Amino acid sequence: MATVDLASNIVVVAGAGTGKTSLLVERALVALGSGKLTIDRLVAVTFTEKAAAELRERLVAALEELLELSSHGDPEKLRPQGEAVRAFDYLTSTERGGAGVSHEDLRERARRAFHDLDEAFVGTIHGFAAELLRRNPLEAGVDPYFEVDEGPRLGRLHEEQWPVFLARELGSGGERHDLWQHVLARLDPADLESLALSLLPYDVPLDKIEASGSERCRDRRLLAGPARQAATALRELLSERLNDSPMRWVKDAIPLLEQLELSGASGLARLAQSVEPSFWTKDLDLGKGVGPSLSREESERRIQFARKLLALSRRVDEETVEYALAAVLPYAQEVRKTAVQAGCLSFEALLVLARDLLRDNPALLDAERERIGMLLIDEFQDTDPLQYDIVLFLAGRKGERERDPFRVSLHPGKLFIVGDPKQSIYRFRGADIVAYEKATARVLAEGGRRVVLRASFRSGADILGPLNSLFRPAFARQAPPLQPRYEPIEPARRLVAGGGTAPPVPSVTILSIDPAEQRSTAVRQRLREGQAIAREMKCEHERGRSWSEIALLLPAMTAGPLYARALHGRGIPFVMEGGKAFGARPEVQLMMALLQTVADPADPIGFLAVARSPLGAATDLELARFAAAGGRLTPRRHIDPEVFPGIARTARLIGELRASTEGLPVDETVRRCIECTPILPIVAIGSEGAQRAANLRSLAAGASRIAREQGLSLDATVEALRGQLERDKSGETPLADEGLEAVRVLTVHRSKGLEFPVVFVADLRREDRPNGGQGERIGRTSWRETEGPAVLMRAGRSTLLSAAEVLRQIEEAGHELAEAVRCFYVACTRARERLFLVQSDPRGGGTWTSL
């Protein structure tokens, strides 16, 4: 069993609902109860702080149960087949295969572990890295009292230093005038600033970019292979039955690809001047008579690949990119150094500095390896390559001096990894399925064991059977490493919809909208989906479901308001949790303005926002008259309430809040901003009252958490919270009140780790990827080990790419398609009893609909 083999490193592939947390806890109990591990040597790493808190709670409960069992020995009083019972049975068994631990020894070990639980590390990898750096500040070169910056401080540092850097470089004392003259002939300072900003994140290795230097004909070296592949694929289309337009396009594209292979991007640019402009933009209808050798889908795939390769390659300018990087690299190095000296570290910096600290200090690394007896890693599929480096370094044998983490010899039994590559959906956060496969392969190559959990305790056969039939071929369409091997999940026990002995209703239902309406606009289709969903939700509620047992999952929250309108029309209470639009919601912006003004009453923008809101109720005419009279927007001066009632009301509100919260902790100040003002009843009025109130509480909880964890003042808390709202791409804003009796409307990413008795998955026709895609974010830099810097930068009104960026974007297209399939899998496996798949256009685009 995976939990009792303490002599082997274990890689657990845990399907949805198979009890992975229970497995992690049981492994820890067995190691602690056997005496082979003490609690202070346990490190458990989870993906989120919430998951860490839940794991800690499970450990506390399980240790309490193990302590009670070892004292009384009556497992019947505890929950059947719980992790504590299973661990107790193994540890106390004297039969072959058991540990044979006496009750007295087990009781004493459980008591010590329970009493000293705070000495274990249970948290995120970023939390572990921060703790490591603070324990070794001299070796890491950091201030032990550093703060984790979520964006604002680094942004302010850039605003201060960029003008100074430009003035120094371009002034009379500058030593690189020739370089700058060359660069500025092609780019303007705003273009360079965008590139410089893309170099500031710590996951961009400046030392490798600097060492890569200039390489002649790099674009030809990198693009020749893909160009040859695309040209060969198109030549095979010449014998297919294509329409005239795509056939002419294929014939025109082949010489361009041949030129790209022979002469690189510059040769392509010269030949492309002779091509009609419509070549790059025309729609290509392959027609119905595609064949005889290739399918329509395969023909489309080949044309799309060639088209993307040519469109990207014609924007490649390696020389300009190299000069631009050389110009701004010193700036990025200076800003990073200044940030570290100022005690300002980003999340990426935590991981890079921790990895480098372990790699470059052999004695310190050995001490960490000795200190850690067991590494439990949860959600391994969602971690990024930097985190894999840290884990593999820590899991190495004492005395191992290998600097490449993927060649480190691993200590047997130290590493216990749990994950499910089928649920890897955080590529936009740095998760890399290829790196996951590489890391787990390394563990197995070092003698580790692979264990697959297939028994789901969440869903019954009526749901899992259709899902296995759907996703087994869907995963097989893309080979590893883009897509993992599909491991089916089976029901651990018979579960049926409604809880009876036979399902009264289908467990999986596909809701298809009337075909007569399929040609309507996307907005109308989504509204009709919402109406159909609302009808079914009403039926579920009439069957006895509470509203909180129902969830609506969407690939992205941008269409959420359309579905919310339909729910509201049916009188269904709901909350929309997370989503990119959270920070843009009016109640969130009002609360942010109120907090900003209480923190800094001299801020006229915050004061104006509160004054124009329902809190102040100042009209634009009143504000204009106030400005014409020379008034200043601040609560620190007397304002005539007869002449300017709204502004005076705002000043009085802010003044009273400041007076009543002076000297109070930030979390108490935030609480009073909600409870001692009419903001809550104001936002609760209207069609989304419950949603708006829940959003305010969520924001307040997030502000309080940031202030407590980072020890920030109110103004610093507001800045950190604003940066978090701007940077958060996954919609993981604080949860709304989980006790609220309402339907949950949330993104698939937000639903990860959750489950509901009834789940609706809608907007299946959505064309863009659930993670929003990553291809064309202007001003980005990354590093590719064998190709060099991948750069996408602005050049006036156009964009420039490096050849490595072309390869990255082509590769990314395959990853996005694979992740879209996995995202749909995650959505479908949230359902315990009933799953509804809602589509308004079965013939439309979108990966989910095609499945």
C-alpha positions in Angstrom: 0.0 0.0 0.0 1.1 3.5 -0.8 0.6 4.7 2.8 2.7 2.0 4.5 5.6 1.6 2.2 7.9 4.1 3.9 11.0 2.8 2.2 9.9 4.0 -1.3 9.2 7.4 -2.9 5.6 7.3 -4.1 3.9 9.0 -7.1 0.1 8.8 -6.6 -2.1 9.5 -9.5 -5.4 10.4 -7.8 -8.5 10.7 -10.0 -11.3 13.2 -9.1 -13.0 12.3 -5.9 -10.7 9.4 -5.0 -9.7 10.7 -1.5 -6.2 12.0 -2.1 -6.3 14.2 1.1 -7.2 11.1 3.1 -4.2 9.3 1.6 -1.8 12.2 2.5 -3.1 12.2 6.1 -2.8 8.4 6.4 0.7 8.4 5.1 1.7 11.0 7.7 0.0 9.0 10.5 1.7 5.8 9.6 5.1 7.5 9.5 4.5 9.3 12.8 3.0 6.3 14.6 5.7 3.9 13.5 8.4 6.1 15.0 10.2 6.6 11.7 9.2 10.3 11.6 8.8 13.0 14.2 6.3 15.9 13.6 9.0 18.5 13.4 10.5 16.8 10.3 7.2 16.7 8.4 6.8 19.1 5.5 3.4 19.1 3.7 3.1 21.4 0.7 -0.3 22.3 -0.9 -1.3 24.5 -3.8 -3.3 27.1 -1.9 -3.5 28.5 1.6 -7.1 27.3 1.9 -6.0 23.7 1.1 -3.2 24.0 3.6 -5.7 25.0 6.3 -7.9 22.1 5.5 -5.0 19.6 5.5 -3.9 20.9 8.9 -7.5 20.5 10.2 -7.5 16.9 8.9 -4.2 16.2 10.6 -5.4 17.6 13.9 -8.6 15.5 13.7 -6.8 12.3 12.7 -4.2 12.6 15.4 -7.0 13.1 18.0 -8.7 10.0 16.7 -5.4 8.0 16.6 -4.7 9.1 20.2 -8.2 8.0 21.3 -7.8 4.6 19.5 -4.5 4.0 21.1 -6.0 4.8 24.5 -9.2 2.8 24.1 -8.8 0.6 21.0 -12.4 0.9 19.9 -12.5 1.9 16.2 -16.2 1.3 16.1 -16.8 4.7 17.9 -15.0 6.5 15.1 -16.0 7.0 11.5 -15.7 3.7 9.5 -12.7 3.3 7.3 -11.3 6.7 8.2 -7.6 7.4 7.8 -7.0 7.1 11.6 -8.7 3.7 11.8 -6.8 2.4 8.8 -3.5 3.7 10.2 -4.3 2.2 13.7 -5.1 -1.2 12.2 -1.8 -1.4 10.3 0.3 0.1 13.1 -1.0 -2.2 15.9 -1.3 -5.4 13.8 1.1 -8.1 14.8 0.3 -10.2 11.8 2.6 -10.4 8.8 2.7 -7.0 7.1 1.7 -5.1 10.2 4.0 -2.7 12.1 3.4 -4.4 15.5 3.5 -1.1 17.5 2.2 -1.4 21.1 -0.7 0.8 22.2 1.5 2.5 24.7 4.2 3.5 22.2 1.5 4.6 19.6 -0.3 6.7 22.2 2.9 8.5 23.3 3.9 9.2 19.6 0.4 10.4 18.7 0.4 12.6 21.8 3.7 14.2 21.0 2.7 14.8 17.4 -0.6 16.3 18.4 1.1 18.6 21.0 3.9 19.7 18.7 1.9 20.0 15.4 2.9 23.6 15.0 6.5 22.4 14.5 5.5 20.8 11.2 5.3 22.8 8.1 1.9 22.7 6.4 1.5 25.4 3.8 2.2 26.5 0.2 5.5 26.2 -1.6 5.8 30.0 -1.5 5.3 29.9 2.3 8.1 27.3 2.6 10.4 29.3 0.4 9.8 32.5 2.5 10.5 30.6 5.7 13.7 29.1 4.2 15.0 32.5 3.1 14.2 34.1 6.5 16.1 31.4 8.3 19.1 31.9 6.0 19.1 35.7 5.2 22.9 36.1 4.9 23.4 33.2 2.5 20.3 34.3 0.5 21.3 37.9 0.5 17.9 39.1 1.7 16.5 41.2 4.5 15.0 38.7 7.0 12.0 41.1 7.5 11.2 41.2 3.8 7.6 41.6 2.6 6.0 39.6 -0.2 5.0 42.1 -2.8 2.0 41.3 -5.0 2.8 44.1 -7.5 2.3 47.7 -6.2 5.8 48.2 -4.6 7.6 46.9 -7.6 5.4 49.1 -9.8 6.3 52.2 -7.8 10.0 51.2 -7.9 9.8 51.0 -11.7 8.1 54.4 -11.9 10.9 55.9 -9.9 13.9 54.3 -11.5 13.0 54.1 -15.2 13.3 57.9 -15.9 16.5 57.9 -13.9 17.9 55.0 -15.9 17.0 56.6 -19.3 18.5 60.0 -18.2 21.8 58.3 -17.2 22.0 56.1 -20.4 21.1 58.9 -22.8 22.8 61.8 -21.0 26.3 63.1 -21.7 27.8 60.6 -19.2 26.3 57.6 -20.9 28.7 54.9 -22.1 26.5 53.1 -24.6 25.4 55.8 -27.0 26.1 53.7 -30.1 23.8 51.0 -28.8 21.0 53.4 -27.9 21.3 55.2 -31.2 20.8 51.8 -33.0 17.9 50.8 -30.8 16.0 54.2 -30.9 16.2 54.2 -34.7 13.7 51.3 -34.6 12.0 51.6 -31.2 10.7 54.5 -29.0 11.2 54.7 -25.2 7.7 53.4 -24.5 8.5 50.2 -26.5 11.6 49.7 -24.5 9.9 50.4 -21.2 7.3 47.6 -22.0 10.2 45.3 -22.7 12.0 46.3 -19.5 8.9 45.6 -17.5 8.6 42.1 -18.9 12.2 41.4 -17.6 11.4 42.3 -14.0 9.7 39.0 -12.9 12.2 36.7 -11.3 11.2 33.7 -13.4 12.9 35.4 -16.3 16.6 34.3 -16.0 18.5 37.5 -16.8 21.9 35.8 -16.5 21.0 33.3 -19.2 19.6 36.0 -21.5 22.8 38.0 -21.0 25.0 34.9 -21.7 23.0 34.0 -24.8 24.4 37.1 -26.5 24.1 37.5 -30.3 23.8 34.4 -32.5 24.0 34.9 -36.3 21.2 33.3 -38.2 19.4 32.1 -35.1 16.0 32.5 -36.8 17.1 30.2 -39.6 18.3 27.6 -37.1 15.1 27.7 -35.1 12.5 28.1 -37.9 14.0 25.8 -40.6 12.6 22.6 -39.0 9.0 23.8 -38.6 9.1 25.4 -42.1 10.2 22.1 -43.6 7.5 20.2 -41.7 4.8 22.7 -42.8 5.9 22.7 -46.5 5.9 18.9 -46.6 2.4 18.8 -45.1 1.0 21.3 -47.6 2.5 19.5 -50.6 0.5 16.4 -49.6 -2.6 18.6 -49.8 -2.0 19.3 -53.5 -3.5 15.9 -54.4 -6.6 16.5 -52.2 -10.0 17.8 -53.3 -9.9 21.3 -51.9 -11.9 24.3 -53.0 -10.2 26.8 -55.4 -9.5 29.4 -52.7 -7.7 27.1 -50.2 -5.9 25.3 -53.0 -4.5 28.7 -54.3 -3.5 29.6 -50.8 -1.6 26.3 -50.4 0.3 26.8 -53.7 1.2 30.3 -52.6 2.3 29.3 -49.1 4.7 26.5 -50.2 7.3 28.8 -51.7 7.1 31.1 -48.7 7.8 28.2 -46.4 10.7 27.0 -48.5 12.2 30.5 -48.4 11.7 30.5 -44.6 13.6 27.2 -44.4 16.5 28.4 -46.5 16.9 32.0 -45.5 15.1 32.5 -42.2 12.7 35.4 -41.4 14.6 38.0 -43.4 14.2 35.8 -46.6 10.5 35.3 -45.9 10.0 39.1 -45.4 11.6 39.8 -48.8 9.5 37.2 -50.7 6.3 38.1 -48.7 6.3 41.6 -50.4 5.3 39.9 -53.7 2.3 38.2 -52.1 -1.2 39.7 -52.3 -2.3 41.3 -48.9 -5.4 39.1 -48.9 -3.1 36.0 -48.5 -2.7 36.8 -44.8 -6.4 37.5 -44.0 -8.7 35.6 -46.4 -11.1 33.0 -45.0 -10.4 29.5 -46.4 -13.5 27.3 -46.9 -12.2 23.8 -47.6 -15.6 22.7 -49.0 -17.3 19.3 -48.4 -15.4 17.3 -50.9 -12.2 17.0 -49.0 -10.2 13.8 -49.6 -9.4 11.2 -50.8 -6.5 10.6 -48.4 -6.9 13.2 -45.6 -9.9 14.1 -43.5 -11.3 17.6 -43.4 -10.0 18.1 -39.8 -6.5 17.0 -40.8 -6.4 19.3 -43.8 -7.6 22.2 -41.7 -4.9 21.4 -39.1 -2.2 21.5 -41.7 -3.3 24.8 -43.2 -3.7 26.4 -39.7 -0.2 25.3 -38.7 1.4 26.7 -41.8 -0.7 29.9 -41.6 0.3 30.5 -38.0 4.0 29.8 -38.7 4.1 32.2 -41.6 2.1 35.0 -39.8 4.4 34.8 -36.8 7.7 34.4 -38.7 7.1 37.5 -40.8 7.3 39.6 -37.6 10.6 38.1 -36.4 13.4 40.6 -36.1 16.2 38.9 -34.1 18.7 41.8 -34.5 16.3 44.4 -33.1 15.3 42.1 -30.2 18.9 41.4 -29.3 19.8 45.1 -29.3 16.8 46.0 -27.3 17.5 43.3 -24.7 21.1 44.5 -24.4 19.9 48.1 -23.8 17.4 47.3 -21.0 19.0 44.3 -19.3 21.1 46.4 -16.9 18.0 48.2 -15.8 16.2 45.0 -14.9 19.2 43.8 -13.0 19.3 47.1 -11.1 15.6 47.1 -10.2 15.8 43.5 -9.0 18.8 44.3 -6.8 17.1 47.4 -5.3 13.9 45.5 -4.6 15.8 42.8 -2.7 17.7 45.3 -0.7 14.5 47.1 0.1 13.0 43.9 1.4 10.5 43.6 -1.5 10.2 40.1 -2.9 7.6 38.9 -5.4 6.3 35.4 -5.4 8.6 34.4 -8.3 11.5 35.9 -6.4 10.8 33.7 -3.4 11.0 30.5 -5.5 14.1 31.6 -7.6 16.1 32.7 -4.5 15.1 29.6 -2.6 16.1 27.3 -5.5 19.4 29.2 -5.9 20.1 29.1 -2.1 19.7 25.3 -2.1 21.7 24.8 -5.3 24.6 27.0 -4.4 25.1 26.1 -0.7 25.9 22.4 -0.3 26.2 22.5 3.5 23.0 24.4 3.9 21.2 21.9 1.5 22.5 19.0 3.5 21.2 20.6 6.7 17.7 21.0 5.1 17.8 17.4 3.8 18.6 16.2 7.4 15.9 18.5 8.9 13.2 17.2 6.6 12.2 13.6 7.1 9.2 13.4 4.8 7.9 15.6 2.0 4.2 15.4 1.2 3.3 17.3 -2.0 -0.3 17.8 -2.9 -1.7 18.9 -6.4 1.7 18.2 -7.9 0.3 18.6 -11.4 -0.4 22.3 -10.8 3.1 23.3 -9.7 5.7 25.0 -12.0 9.2 23.9 -13.0 10.8 26.1 -10.3 8.9 24.3 -7.6 9.9 20.9 -9.0 13.6 22.1 -8.7 13.1 22.9 -5.0 11.3 19.6 -4.3 13.9 17.4 -6.1 16.8 19.2 -4.4 15.3 18.7 -0.9 14.5 15.0 -1.6 18.1 14.2 -2.6 20.5 12.1 -0.6 22.6 13.8 2.0 26.0 14.6 0.4 24.6 14.7 -3.1 26.3 17.6 -5.0 24.5 17.5 -8.3 23.5 21.1 -9.4 20.9 19.8 -12.0 17.8 18.9 -9.9 16.7 16.4 -12.5 19.9 14.4 -12.0 19.9 14.4 -8.2 19.9 11.0 -6.5 16.8 10.8 -4.4 16.6 9.5 -0.8 14.3 6.5 -0.6 11.0 7.1 1.2 11.3 10.8 1.6 9.0 11.9 -1.2 5.2 11.3 -1.4 3.6 13.1 -4.4 -0.1 13.2 -5.0 -1.6 14.7 -8.2 -3.7 14.1 -11.2 -2.3 15.2 -14.6 -5.9 15.0 -16.0 -6.7 18.0 -13.8 -3.7 20.2 -14.7 -5.4 23.4 -15.7 -3.2 26.2 -14.4 -0.8 26.7 -17.3 -1.4 30.4 -17.2 0.1 30.4 -13.7 3.2 28.5 -14.8 2.0 24.9 -14.4 3.7 22.8 -17.0 2.4 19.3 -17.8 5.6 18.4 -19.6 7.7 19.4 -16.5 5.3 17.3 -14.4 5.8 14.2 -16.5 9.6 14.8 -16.4 9.6 15.2 -12.6 7.5 12.2 -11.9 9.6 10.2 -14.4 12.7 11.1 -12.5 11.2 9.9 -9.2 10.2 6.6 -10.8 13.6 6.2 -12.4 15.2 6.5 -9.0 13.2 3.5 -7.7 9.9 5.2 -6.9 6.5 3.5 -7.2 3.5 4.7 -9.2 0.1 4.2 -7.5 -3.2 4.9 -9.3 -6.3 5.7 -7.4 -9.4 4.9 -9.5 -12.2 4.5 -6.9 -14.2 7.6 -6.7 -16.1 8.4 -3.5 -17.9 11.4 -5.1 -19.9 10.1 -8.1 -21.7 6.9 -9.1 -21.5 4.8 -12.2 -24.3 6.7 -13.9 -22.0 9.7 -14.1 -18.6 8.1 -14.3 -19.5 5.6 -17.0 -20.5 8.3 -19.6 -17.6 10.5 -18.5 -15.0 7.7 -19.0 -16.6 7.0 -22.5 -16.3 10.7 -23.3 -12.8 11.5 -22.1 -10.9 8.3 -22.9 -10.9 9.0 -26.6 -10.6 12.8 -26.0 -7.4 12.4 -24.1 -6.0 9.9 -26.7 -6.3 12.5 -29.5 -3.1 14.2 -28.2 -0.1 12.1 -27.3 2.1 12.6 -24.2 3.6 14.8 -23.1 0.9 17.3 -24.2 -1.8 15.1 -22.8 -1.4 12.4 -20.1 -2.6 8.9 -20.4 -6.2 8.7 -19.4 -6.8 6.7 -16.2 -10.5 5.9 -15.8 -12.2 6.4 -12.5 -14.8 4.0 -11.1 -17.4 4.3 -8.4 -16.3 3.2 -4.9 -19.9 2.4 -4.1 -23.3 2.6 -5.8 -24.5 6.2 -5.9 -27.6 7.3 -7.7 -29.3 10.6 -8.4 -31.7 11.6 -5.7 -30.3 9.1 -3.2 -32.7 6.2 -3.9 -32.0 2.6 -4.9 -32.7 3.5 -8.6 -32.2 6.8 -10.3 -35.6 8.6 -10.7 -34.0 11.0 -13.2 -31.0 10.7 -15.6 -27.7 11.4 -13.9 -26.2 13.0 -17.0 -28.4 15.2 -19.1 -27.5 17.2 -22.3 -29.6 20.3 -22.7 -29.7 21.3 -26.3 -31.5 24.5 -27.3 -34.2 24.5 -30.0 -32.4 24.1 -33.4 -34.5 26.8 -34.9 -32.6 29.3 -32.7 -29.1 28.1 -33.5 -28.4 30.9 -35.9 -29.0 33.7 -33.3 -26.2 35.8 -31.8 -23.9 34.5 -29.1 -25.6 36.8 -26.5 -29.1 35.5 -27.3 -27.8 31.9 -27.3 -26.4 32.3 -23.8 -29.5 34.0 -22.6 -31.6 31.0 -23.9 -29.1 28.6 -22.2 -29.6 30.6 -19.0 -33.4 30.3 -19.3 -33.2 26.5 -19.8 -30.8 26.2 -16.9 -33.1 28.2 -14.6 -36.1 25.9 -15.5 -34.1 22.8 -14.6 -32.8 24.4 -11.4 -36.4 25.2 -10.4 -37.3 21.5 -11.0 -34.3 20.4 -8.8 -35.4 22.8 -6.1 -39.0 21.5 -6.2 -37.6 17.9 -5.8 -36.1 19.0 -2.4 -32.7 20.3 -3.4 -31.5 23.4 -1.5 -30.1 26.1 -3.7 -26.7 25.8 -2.2 -26.5 22.2 -3.6 -26.5 23.5 -7.1 -23.6 25.0 -9.1 -23.3 26.6 -12.5 -19.8 26.3 -14.0 -18.6 28.5 -16.9 -15.3 28.4 -18.8 -14.9 32.2 -18.0 -16.9 34.7 -16.0 -17.2 37.2 -18.9 -20.6 35.7 -19.9 -21.7 35.3 -16.2 -24.0 38.3 -16.2 -26.1 36.8 -19.0 -26.7 33.6 -17.1 -27.3 35.6 -13.9 -30.0 37.6 -15.7 -31.9 34.4 -16.4 -31.6 33.1 -12.9 -32.8 36.4 -11.5 -35.8 36.4 -13.8 -36.8 33.1 -12.3 -36.3 34.3 -8.7 -33.4 32.0 -8.1 -30.9 33.3 -5.4 -27.3 33.1 -6.6 -23.8 34.3 -6.0 -21.1 34.7 -8.6 -17.8 33.8 -7.1 -14.5 35.1 -8.3 -13.9 35.8 -12.0 -11.8 38.5 -13.7 -14.7 41.0 -13.3 -14.6 40.9 -9.5 -12.4 43.9 -9.1 -14.5 45.9 -11.6 -17.8 45.4 -9.8 -19.2 48.7 -8.6 -19.6 47.6 -4.9 -16.0 46.4 -4.9 -14.8 49.7 -6.4 -16.8 51.6 -3.8 -15.4 49.7 -0.9 -11.9 50.2 -2.3 -12.5 53.9 -2.6 -13.8 54.1 1.0 -10.8 52.2 2.4 -8.4 54.4 0.4 -10.0 57.6 1.6 -10.0 56.4 5.3 -6.3 55.5 4.9 -5.5 58.7 3.1 -8.0 61.5 3.4 -5.9 63.8 1.3 -6.5 61.5 -1.7 -9.0 63.5 -3.9 -9.7 60.6 -6.3 -10.9 58.3 -3.5 -12.9 61.1 -1.9 -14.6 61.9 -5.3 -15.5 58.2 -5.8 -17.2 58.1 -2.4 -18.9 61.4 -2.9 -20.4 60.4 -6.2 -21.6 57.0 -4.9 -24.8 56.5 -3.0 -22.9 57.0 0.2 -22.3 60.6 -0.6 -25.0 61.1 -3.2 -23.3 64.2 -4.5 -24.5 65.2 -8.0 -22.2 66.2 -10.8 -23.7 69.7 -10.7 -22.9 70.0 -7.0 -19.3 68.8 -7.6 -18.9 71.3 -10.5 -20.1 74.2 -8.3 -17.8 73.1 -5.5 -14.8 73.0 -7.8 -15.8 76.5 -9.3 -15.9 77.8 -5.7 -12.3 76.7 -5.2 -13.2 73.8 -2.9 -10.9 70.9 -2.2 -12.1 67.4 -1.8 -10.9 66.6 1.7 -12.7 65.8 5.0 -10.3 68.1 6.9 -12.1 71.4 6.2 -15.6 72.7 7.0 -18.0 72.3 4.1 -21.4 74.0 4.2 -24.1 71.3 4.3 -26.7 73.7 3.0 -24.8 74.5 -0.1 -22.9 71.3 -0.8 -24.9 68.6 1.0 -23.4 65.5 -0.7 -19.8 66.6 -0.3 -20.5 67.6 3.3 -22.1 64.2 4.0 -19.0 62.5 2.5 -16.6 64.6 4.6 -18.6 63.8 7.8 -18.7 60.1 7.0 -14.9 59.9 6.4 -14.1 62.1 9.4 -16.2 60.0 11.7 -14.7 56.8 10.4 -11.2 58.0 10.8 -11.9 59.2 14.4 -13.5 55.9 15.4 -10.8 53.7 13.9 -7.7 55.6 15.0 -5.2 53.2 16.5 -7.2 50.1 15.7 -5.9 47.1 13.8 -6.5 47.0 10.1 -9.1 44.2 10.2 -11.1 46.1 12.8 -11.0 49.2 10.7 -12.2 47.3 7.7 -15.1 45.7 9.7 -16.2 49.2 10.9 -16.2 50.5 7.3 -18.9 47.9 6.6 -20.8 47.9 9.9 -20.7 51.6 10.8 -21.7 52.9 7.4 -24.8 52.3 5.2 -22.7 50.7 2.5 -24.1 47.1 3.1 -27.8 48.0 2.9 -27.1 50.3 -0.1 -25.5 47.6 -2.2 -27.9 44.9 -1.0 -30.8 46.8 -2.7 -31.5 45.5 -6.2 -31.5 42.4 -8.3 -28.1 41.2 -7.1 -28.4 42.1 -3.5 -27.1 38.9 -2.0 -24.3 38.8 -4.6 -23.2 42.4 -3.8 -23.3 41.9 -0.1 -21.3 38.6 -0.4 -18.7 40.5 -2.5 -18.3 43.1 0.1 -17.7 40.5 2.8 -15.3 38.7 0.5 -13.3 41.9 -0.1 -13.2 42.7 3.6 -12.0 39.2 4.5 -9.3 39.4 1.8 -8.1 42.8 3.1 -8.0 41.5 6.7 -6.1 38.4 5.7 -3.5 40.4 3.8 -3.0 42.9 6.7 -2.6 40.1 9.3 -0.3 37.9 7.2 2.0 40.7 6.0 1.7 43.1 8.9 0.7 46.0 6.7 -0.8 49.3 7.5 -4.2 50.3 6.1 -2.8 52.2 3.1 -0.3 49.4 2.3 -3.1 46.9 2.6 -5.2 48.8 0.1 -2.3 48.9 -2.3 -1.6 45.2 -1.9 -5.3 44.4 -2.3 -5.5 46.5 -5.5 -2.5 44.8 -6.9 -4.0 41.4 -6.1 -7.3 42.3 -7.8 -5.5 43.5 -10.9 -3.1 40.6 -11.1 -5.5 37.8 -10.2 -6.1 35.8 -13.4 -7.8 32.8 -12.0 -10.7 34.5 -10.2 -9.5 33.2 -6.8 -10.9 36.1 -4.9 -12.0 35.3 -1.4 -15.1 33.0 -1.3 -18.5 34.4 -0.7 -20.2 33.3 2.5 -20.3 29.5 2.2 -23.4 29.2 4.4 -25.4 31.4 2.0 -28.5 29.6 0.6 -27.9 30.4 -3.0 -26.8 28.8 -6.3 -23.1 29.1 -6.9 -22.0 30.6 -10.3 -18.3 30.2 -10.8 -15.6 29.5 -13.3 -14.2 25.9 -13.7 -10.9 27.1 -12.3 -12.7 28.4 -9.2 -14.5 25.1 -8.8 -11.2 23.1 -8.5 -11.3 21.1 -5.3 -15.1 21.6 -4.8 -18.0 19.3 -5.4 -21.8 19.8 -5.6 -24.7 17.4 -5.8 -26.0 19.1 -9.0 -23.7 20.7 -11.6 -24.6 22.6 -14.7 -21.8 23.2 -17.2 -22.7 25.9 -19.8 -21.2 28.0 -22.5 -19.7 24.9 -24.2 -19.5 26.7 -27.5 -17.0 29.3 -26.3 -14.3 29.7 -28.8 -11.5 31.1 -26.7 -9.6 28.9 -24.2 -10.9 28.7 -20.6 -7.6 30.2 -19.3 -7.9 33.1 -21.7 -4.9 32.1 -23.9 -1.4 33.3 -23.6 -0.3 33.9 -27.2 -0.5 37.6 -27.8 0.2 39.5 -24.6 2.3 42.4 -25.8 5.4 42.9 -23.8 6.4 39.5 -22.5 9.7 37.7 -22.2 10.4 34.1 -21.2 13.4 31.7 -21.6 13.6 28.5 -23.6 16.6 26.3 -22.7 17.5 25.2 -26.2 16.2 28.2 -28.2 17.0 31.3 -26.1 14.9 34.3 -25.1 11.3 34.2 -26.3 10.3 37.9 -26.7 7.1 39.5 -27.9 7.5 43.3 -27.8 5.8 46.4 -29.2 7.4 48.4 -32.0 5.3 51.5 -32.6 2.0 50.2 -33.9 3.3 46.8 -34.8 4.9 44.0 -32.8 8.3 42.2 -33.0 9.1 38.6 -32.1 12.2 36.6 -31.5 12.3 33.2 -33.3 12.0 31.4 -30.0 8.7 33.2 -29.4 7.4 31.8 -32.7 8.1 28.3 -31.4 6.6 29.1 -28.0 3.4 30.3 -29.5 3.1 27.3 -31.9 3.7 25.0 -29.0 1.3 27.0 -26.8 -1.5 26.3 -29.2 -1.2 22.6 -28.7 -1.0 23.1 -24.9 -4.1 25.3 -24.9 -6.1 22.7 -26.8 -5.0 19.9 -24.4 -5.7 22.0 -21.4 -9.2 22.9 -22.7 -10.0 19.2 -22.7 -8.7 18.9 -19.1 -10.6 21.9 -18.0 -13.8 20.3 -19.3 -12.9 17.1 -17.4 -12.5 19.1 -14.2 -15.9 20.7 -14.8 -17.7 17.4 -15.3 -16.2 15.7 -12.4 -17.5 18.3 -9.8 -20.9 16.6 -9.9 -21.9 14.1 -7.3 -25.4 13.1 -8.4 -26.6 15.0 -11.5 -24.6 16.6 -14.3 -26.2 18.9 -17.0 -24.2 19.8 -20.1 -25.8 22.8 -21.8 -25.3 23.7 -25.5 -27.0 26.1 -27.7 -25.2 25.4 -31.0 -24.0 21.8 -31.4 -22.5 22.8 -34.8 -20.6 25.8 -33.4 -17.0 26.1 -32.5 -15.3 25.4 -29.2 -13.3 22.5 -27.9 -16.0 21.5 -25.4 -18.8 21.4 -28.0 -16.6 19.3 -30.4 -16.2 16.7 -27.7 
